[in-house]
């Protein structure tokens, strides 16, 4: 049987220090609903839709507070924006407002999350992620509607949430000019907004022009690039064409890295990786582990024994004539939109100036997406490497590619250790990523 997705909702009173509870003769519990339809925890659209329908008012979801995996079920706790609840609204039958000091009857797992939520809610000014604050959704949708009014764009349905996590907030608007997306970025990804604008100006075929870029707020209004990604494409020829185009893009950008750095793209070229490998792997197993994925001391010792190997690989990779360029940082099939014979590469939050081949680490999953095609990884690798033959013959490119695939997990782990996680308040959302990448280097 597929797992059940159980959603518990933390819905605050709009003005009092109270929370909405289900109450009956069996006691109190959080409002909840269950579905068999899977979704990523950061995809809040189904949560917002369900709670709005049930309570009869249009609400918004702030964030996921916690996820639990037990008994083949997935339990998720979501904080709702209570500031959108009208002052005269009355709870449905069976629900009541409960004071903070009266939640002791809750089951222990629910009580712990509610207590954490009350603490989190008590100091709104300490919440660095703007979209995790009550009232942000209302102010932001009003700003979007103002931008539409100034451009003669008409909304056809109310703006809806798509995603909310510390990495970004994404909203969707259905308009007279088609679907338009809004994206808000945290400070750690501030370079994405000017980068997207710059890429669209320099290569409009691969990067459709944004409607608006607010670099100070780190906000983007973007047209719909298309709904189909490589993840749903089963023809390997389409994948090959997309990877050739991606390589051509990186080659064209390799002579403009100073401009990209000027836009704020982090500089993570090979020499920085080589010097960072030992400090990374000499960290404690606990500091490299996440809430759900642990590295053992024994596993870390295996990795430490290979520090000279990794450093030598950096040196060897640098000896090939492949220039540094824009490395995507999170390049997987879902980030490649295909629309007819056109390809659009999206979501450049994790991008940096580094070895371009690191982006192709996602090929590790490609054979699962294309089960009917023979030699998937080799074919896609060779398609990507074809444009790079201007720099090295194919046999040398394959050698360099193999070295890059060895080093790519270290490159990505360092991005999380040094750049992303230190700037996150809600670290459970992404703190498994360092261990995920490092464990991929261990023998299977």
Phi, psi and omega in degrees: 000141176292154181292153173269140176257112183254119185251117174259139189243130175255102188246109183273154172296145183294338183223340182257162179276065185228162179225147183280132181230151164276131182227131173206193184295342180273352179123201183249150174200160180291145171303145184203163172214161184233143178213154174264355182281118183285150171201152174295146184299330181280350175277102189263357182306311180294330179291309180301317181296316184293313183291324178295318179296317185290321183269351176075018177223152182277116183242181176220153178260131178280303181193166171276128181275327186193150170234145178226143179237111182203143176054038179065012177246157177242119181252131183231137178248126183238136174269129182257150179279098182287346181295344180274354181282124179299148183298330182266009182288140179246135179298150175297165178301136181094354178242150179208155175279136184234136178290159181302321184277009182238029181256015184293341181280353182293151170304148187307317183293327177285320181300318182298318180291320180296317179296319176297320180295317179299320178295317180297320183287336188293332183234079184298325183295339180277352180279109185284329182281111189303319185284357172271000181264139175302140178094345183296318183299315182296316181294321184288318178295327176296321177295317180298315180298325177295318178297321178295316180301319182292339183252005179071027179262129183256131172286137177257336173218161179300149178297138183239152174283146172245309187214146175212111170207175189293341179286332180184163167238133181234128177242157182230136179235128172267122188226176177292347177252020180094191182280134178234137180250144173246137178227129174249136186243148174281170183301328183292343178244030186298338182285344185295319183298307177294330179295314180299318179296317181294317179297319180295324179291321186272336180214072186296340179290321180271340186224092179303145185297128174295152176289321180203139173235118175253093184295327181294315178279344186066048180243144178229136166247122189229145173290162176290120181279350184125155186262346183262130175244171178302335183300333180257006181263129183253359178270114183297333179298325179291323176296315181300317180296320180295319181289325174298319180293324178294319177298317178299321177299311181298321178297316180295329182274347185295337179268006184232027185293332177295324176294319180294319176296323177297333176283350180109001179297129179297146179263108182232050181290171191304323182296329177287326178294314183303317182283344184264347186297312182296312176302322178299307187281346175273358173293162181288154178301323180295320182288339179265354181267158176251184181291335182237355182224116188250143168259133177272162176300324180295317178297318181293325177297323177298320180290320180297325179296342183259007180306313178300323178298315181294319180294321177295324178296321176300314180297316181294319181296324180291344181280346176280157186274038183260120184284153171296153180202194179282117178259131189293314179092337180210051191268105176222175190301328180289349179265004180244105180271130178245130182222096187067233178264009180262151180231134178235130179257123189242168171062082184256026183302316187271007188290157178199174173270117184199195176289126187297330184293340180302333180297332186277011177302334182295347179298344178301335181257358189293324183294333176289332179279337183234065188293339184267356182262134178282148174052049188301307186297319181294318180295316181290321176302311183293326176296317179295320184285341185307310180295335181284357180293351173291344184252326181209153173294162188300320182296323177289323177297321178294320176300314180295321179298316180298320177296319180296322179291332174292319186272339185305317179300325178291318177303311183289323178298320180294326177301317179288319183293318188262336190242312188275300186299321178299340181258004181260135173277321183259078192288340180300335183300327186226007190282001173274351191290324180297311179297323179301312182290317183292323180293336178293345179273351181276154178302138179283000000 
